[in-house]
Amino acid sequence: MNKSHKYDLETDIAIIGAGPAGSTTSIALSKAGVRHVIFDKATFPRDKVCGDAFSGKVVQIFKKLDPSILEGIYREESKFLGSWGITFVAPNGKSLHIPFKLDGGLNTGNKGKEPPPGFISRRYDFDNYLVGRLDPDSADMRFGANVVGFEHLDHGILINYRQNGGHGTCLARLVIGAGGDRSIVAKKLAGHKMEPEHYCAGVRAYYENVDGLHEQNFIELHFLRELLPGYFWIFPLPNNLVNVGVGMRSAKARKKEVNIKKAMLHTIHEHPDIKDRFKNAIPQGEIKGWGLPLGSKRRNLSGNRFMLVGDAASLIDPFTGEGIGNAMASGIIAADIAKEAWQQRDFSSEFLRKYDEVVYKELWGELKLSRTLQKLAELPWLFNFLVNKARKNQSIRDIISCMFEDLDLRTKLRSPGFYLRLLVN
Ligand SMILES: Cc1cc2nc3c(=O)[nH]c(=O)nc-3n(C[C@H](O)[C@H](O)[C@H](O)COP(=O)(O)OP(=O)(O)OC[C@H]3O[C@@H](n4cnc5c(N)ncnc54)[C@H](O)[C@@H]3O)c2cc1C
């Protein structure tokens, strides 16, 4: 990272964005002994529109990457709330409560004795915590630096950024795009465009004092008929807060002419199963919206001197809207390949293509299944049928629980035989 005469900064690797994808990439690079620069246009803490739910996948990734990060999370009870399961509410109003683990701490009373399988935390707190775990010895952090353009040079990519009212340049041999939805790297270097069929619009708000939350902080997904294939959610947070929101695929929202912000408020104030739970609730802050680039389509994730991670790579689960786990998973893969490229001094598109292969080898099966589930969710009768069956049958509930722990089991849901066996029980 020597300051050269021509550029304000020079580095082999530059990460653009310090959300979960960029920060995880940075932590993994530091652990591999690779120095780098990481930019973010924000200074932390900063808000990020999200449901704030962190699944078992995130927990598993932290366990492998650095368990001390997870221990820090569990220690800060005012910022992180452990969650032990998920409640699905079918279009017919029937609920299905699924613990994230088979014993789930429910029957054994394990709550409090073993770490929670998932957690919920405002991204304001979580992202700030994660950025605080970056290693200043190997990561040159440039926050408040907005990357505005690139120029391909023979020996690298020239990054232009704005900071403190001024202008800066950085020459990087490799750029890792971690700027989330609307990432400048995805747009300018990879040529990605927003595709309404593979994109979801989401809004969220915070409320205090919502009634009827599950005693083990289950997150709630309400598949209301009028919002299908999207859903309304209620996720509990520390300090008696909840994160409430609605997400719906953009193509559907356009076709059905749904204004999702109005749909969320209508659900809170008018829905017969929901409104009573909000009768003492106090809104906190504004309702905010943001986009979710879904992983329901394969894209090019790398090219000459660049790779995309997280939302910049469109890796959000198309059924659940969960993106943090895949953002982190892709960050770890990107760090691995970046290290190899750095060792071999080869940042060509041919070399980096390996990144796309590994990412899709790891994630495509799951993303494809979620795409199927997303389509099934458009059929309220099938959704009702599955929830009714599962409510009556402990082994079906156990299979679903296992799916949160063992991702291979999710492939069962893709097989027609699974539904046939359900039909005949
Ligand atoms: C309404 C909604 C609800 C969601 N709910 C959940 C949920 O409950 N659970 C879940 O797992 N996922 C959820 N997601 C998805 C999740 O928010 C994303 O998948 C996740 O934030 C992706 O992380 P990321 O690091 O790729 O991008 P981001 O978190 O968006 O981080 C990108 C970073 O890049 C920076 N940046 C952007 N452009 C530039 C630039 N030009 N120069 C410098 N810095 C830049 C930004 O400031 C930001 O800090 C939700 C998304 C939405 C919109």
The ligand as an SDF file (V2000), in Angstrom:
LIG
                    3D

 53 58  0  0  0  0  0  0  0  0999 V2000
  -36.0920   -4.9340    3.4460 C   0  0  0  0  0  0  0  0  0  0  0  0
  -34.9840   -5.9450    3.5490 C   0  0  0  0  0  0  0  0  0  0  0  0
  -35.0380   -6.9470    4.5170 C   0  0  0  0  0  0  0  0  0  0  0  0
  -34.0080   -7.8930    4.6050 C   0  0  0  0  0  0  0  0  0  0  0  0
  -34.0310   -8.8050    5.6250 N   0  0  0  0  0  0  0  0  0  0  0  0
  -33.0010   -9.6740    5.7760 C   0  0  0  0  0  0  0  0  0  0  0  0
  -32.9340  -10.5270    6.9110 C   0  0  0  0  0  0  0  0  0  0  0  0
  -33.7460  -10.4440    7.8390 O   0  0  0  0  0  0  0  0  0  0  0  0
  -31.9230  -11.4270    6.9810 N   0  0  0  0  0  0  0  0  0  0  0  0
  -30.9620  -11.5000    6.0050 C   0  0  0  0  0  0  0  0  0  0  0  0
  -30.0760  -12.3720    6.1010 O   0  0  0  0  0  0  0  0  0  0  0  0
  -30.9760  -10.6680    4.9440 N   0  0  0  0  0  0  0  0  0  0  0  0
  -31.9540   -9.7410    4.8150 C   0  0  0  0  0  0  0  0  0  0  0  0
  -31.9430   -8.8390    3.7760 N   0  0  0  0  0  0  0  0  0  0  0  0
  -30.8160   -8.8830    2.8280 C   0  0  0  0  0  0  0  0  0  0  0  0
  -29.5530   -8.2710    3.4550 C   0  0  0  0  0  0  0  0  0  0  0  0
  -29.8520   -6.9750    3.9370 O   0  0  0  0  0  0  0  0  0  0  0  0
  -28.4290   -8.2230    2.4270 C   0  0  0  0  0  0  0  0  0  0  0  0
  -28.3360   -9.4640    1.7770 O   0  0  0  0  0  0  0  0  0  0  0  0
  -27.0790   -7.8920    3.0690 C   0  0  0  0  0  0  0  0  0  0  0  0
  -27.0960   -6.6190    3.6480 O   0  0  0  0  0  0  0  0  0  0  0  0
  -25.9660   -7.9920    2.0140 C   0  0  0  0  0  0  0  0  0  0  0  0
  -24.7650   -7.5500    2.5520 O   0  0  0  0  0  0  0  0  0  0  0  0
  -23.6980   -6.8100    1.6210 P   0  0  0  0  0  0  0  0  0  0  0  0
  -22.4890   -6.6080    2.4590 O   0  0  0  0  0  0  0  0  0  0  0  0
  -23.5870   -7.5040    0.3350 O   0  0  0  0  0  0  0  0  0  0  0  0
  -24.3600   -5.3970    1.2610 O   0  0  0  0  0  0  0  0  0  0  0  0
  -24.7770   -4.1800    2.2440 P   0  0  0  0  0  0  0  0  0  0  0  0
  -25.1380   -4.6690    3.5760 O   0  0  0  0  0  0  0  0  0  0  0  0
  -25.7710   -3.3940    1.4690 O   0  0  0  0  0  0  0  0  0  0  0  0
  -23.4370   -3.3310    2.3890 O   0  0  0  0  0  0  0  0  0  0  0  0
  -22.9200   -2.6190    1.3040 C   0  0  0  0  0  0  0  0  0  0  0  0
  -21.9520   -1.5550    1.8220 C   0  0  0  0  0  0  0  0  0  0  0  0
  -21.3120   -0.9470    0.6940 O   0  0  0  0  0  0  0  0  0  0  0  0
  -21.2460    0.4430    0.8680 C   0  0  0  0  0  0  0  0  0  0  0  0
  -21.2000    1.0650   -0.4550 N   0  0  0  0  0  0  0  0  0  0  0  0
  -22.1540    0.9820   -1.4120 C   0  0  0  0  0  0  0  0  0  0  0  0
  -21.7610    1.6620   -2.5000 N   0  0  0  0  0  0  0  0  0  0  0  0
  -20.5400    2.1920   -2.2270 C   0  0  0  0  0  0  0  0  0  0  0  0
  -19.6200    3.0150   -2.9600 C   0  0  0  0  0  0  0  0  0  0  0  0
  -19.8960    3.4350   -4.1980 N   0  0  0  0  0  0  0  0  0  0  0  0
  -18.4610    3.3670   -2.3640 N   0  0  0  0  0  0  0  0  0  0  0  0
  -18.1750    2.9450   -1.1000 C   0  0  0  0  0  0  0  0  0  0  0  0
  -19.0090    2.1790   -0.3600 N   0  0  0  0  0  0  0  0  0  0  0  0
  -20.1730    1.7880   -0.9260 C   0  0  0  0  0  0  0  0  0  0  0  0
  -22.5290    0.7870    1.6510 C   0  0  0  0  0  0  0  0  0  0  0  0
  -22.3950    1.9980    2.3660 O   0  0  0  0  0  0  0  0  0  0  0  0
  -22.6660   -0.4370    2.5710 C   0  0  0  0  0  0  0  0  0  0  0  0
  -22.0340   -0.2150    3.8180 O   0  0  0  0  0  0  0  0  0  0  0  0
  -32.9360   -7.8670    3.6780 C   0  0  0  0  0  0  0  0  0  0  0  0
  -32.8780   -6.8530    2.7100 C   0  0  0  0  0  0  0  0  0  0  0  0
  -33.8810   -5.8810    2.6570 C   0  0  0  0  0  0  0  0  0  0  0  0
  -33.7780   -4.7820    1.6500 C   0  0  0  0  0  0  0  0  0  0  0  0
  1  2  1  0
  2  3  1  0
  2 52  2  0
  3  4  2  0
  4  5  1  0
  4 50  1  0
  5  6  2  0
  6  7  1  0
  6 13  1  0
  7  8  2  0
  7  9  1  0
  9 10  1  0
 10 11  2  0
 10 12  1  0
 12 13  2  0
 13 14  1  0
 14 15  1  0
 14 50  1  0
 15 16  1  0
 16 17  1  0
 16 18  1  0
 18 19  1  0
 18 20  1  0
 20 21  1  0
 20 22  1  0
 22 23  1  0
 23 24  1  0
 24 25  2  0
 24 26  1  0
 24 27  1  0
 27 28  1  0
 28 29  2  0
 28 30  1  0
 28 31  1  0
 31 32  1  0
 32 33  1  0
 33 34  1  0
 33 48  1  0
 34 35  1  0
 35 36  1  0
 35 46  1  0
 36 37  1  0
 36 45  1  0
 37 38  2  0
 38 39  1  0
 39 40  1  0
 39 45  2  0
 40 41  1  0
 40 42  2  0
 42 43  1  0
 43 44  2  0
 44 45  1  0
 46 47  1  0
 46 48  1  0
 48 49  1  0
 50 51  2  0
 51 52  1  0
 52 53  1  0
M  END
$$$$
